[in-house]
């Protein structure tokens, strides 16, 4: 399967993608813990089958010091003991916010309440925006067949410089 179009080389798409990526920078600078951001992005990307984003977020998280055990267990976070209650709430939120077609009500009141127990207003706002952003990024990459495997930590930040 070949990549259909490089969204960073096409003039129209590159303009859009640069602005899209800058939205991600706002979230990186938010008070939502970086580890939570990477775990949430990884889980949504797993659900959406986005090899490019899975590759990116695993490598970025590992470069930031995340353990291999935790990264391997993200897909089975409910059946593992390595995540904090706050991380578990964020992962549940990511799943429900990603699987909108599977749950007609979107994020449940129970999950929302769990998230509110662990995160303040700014962190919740960042989490909401992050779930929307990573789902959009997954769709871009899946639509154009951007495959995983070649990403190197720091590559995305370097492309924005």
N, C-alpha and C positions, 0 to 999 in steps of 0.2 A: 504494500500500500504506500503510495507516494504522497507527499504533502501536496495538496491541491494548489495552494497559493501561499506565499510568504506574506503574512500580514504586516511585517515590519519593513518590507521592501516596496510594496505597492504604495503609491503616493497618497491615495485617499485613505486606505486602511492604516498606513503608518501614522498619519495625522491623528486619526481616531485612537489608535492603540497607545500613542504617547500620552494623550489626555486620560485615557482609561488607566494606564499604569500610574499616572500621577495621583489618581484617586486612591490607589493602593498605598502610595507614600503617606497620605493623610492617616490611614489606618495604622501603618507601621509606627507612626509618631504618636499614636493614641496611647492612653493608659492601659489598654487591654494587653495583658502580658504576651510577650512575643511567642512563648511556648504555646499558649492557648491559640494564638493566631495560626501557627503552623499546624497544630493538631486539627483544628477546625477545617482549615483549607485542605489538609490531607484527607480527612474523612469525607468531605463533600466530593472531592475529586475521585475517591474510590467508588462512591455511590454512582457517580456520573460516568465512570469508566474512562477518565481522562488520563492517559498515560503520561502526557507531557507534564501536566500539573502534579501528578503523583511523584514523578521523577524530581521535579523542581522542589516540592515541599519536603520530601524526604531528605534531599541533599542539603537544603537550606537549614532544616531543623538539626540535622546531624552536625553541620558546620557550626551551629550556634550552641552545640553541646548536648543536644537531646540524645538519650540513650537508644541504642539499637533495639533493646527489648521493648521500650515504650512505642517506638515507631512500628515495630512488627505487630504490636497488639492493638493498634488503633482500630483496625477492622473488627476486632472482637472486644472492644472496650468494656462492654457489659459483663463479659466473662473473664475479666482480668482484675488484678489487684493493684496495678501500678499507676492509676490515675487518681488525682484528688477529687473530692466531691465537687469542687468548682469546675474542674476540667470535665468531669462526667456531665454536669449540667450543660456546659458549652457544647459537648459532643452530641448530647440529646437534641439540643437546639439546632445544631448544624444538620443533623439527620432529618428532623421534622421540617426545617426550613428548605431543605433540598428536595425532599420527597412530597412536594405539594400535591402532585397528582394522586398520590397514595392516601393522603389524609385531607379530606375536603375542608377541614378547618385550619389547616396549616399547623403552626406551632400551638400545642395544647396549652391550656391554662396551667396545668400541672408543671409542664416544662418551663413555662414563662416564670412561674413562681420560684422554681428552683434557681433559675438564672438570676432573678432579682435578689435572692438570698446571698448570692456570692459576688455580684458585680454592681457597681454604682451606675448612675445615669450615663456618664461618659463611656464607660466600658460596655454597657448594654447597647448604646448607640453604635459604638464601633463594631460590636458583635453582629448586630442587625445588618450593618453596611457590609461587613466582611462576608457574611453568608450570601448576600446578593451579589457581591463582586466576584467571589470565587465561582459561583454557579454560572455567571456570565462568562468568565474566563474559560471554564470547562467547555461551554458551548462553542466558543470561538475555536478552541483547539480541536475539539471532536469534529466539528463541521469541516474543517480544512485538513483533517487527518494529520495533525501535528503530533508526531509520535515521541514517546519518552525514550530515554536512554543516553542521550548526548548532553544533557544539561550538566553544567558545573556550577557549584555554589558561587554566588556573586555575579553570575552571568547576566541576570535580569537587571540588577542595579547598574552594572557597567553599561548596558544598552541604553539606559536612561540618562547617563551622564553627558 
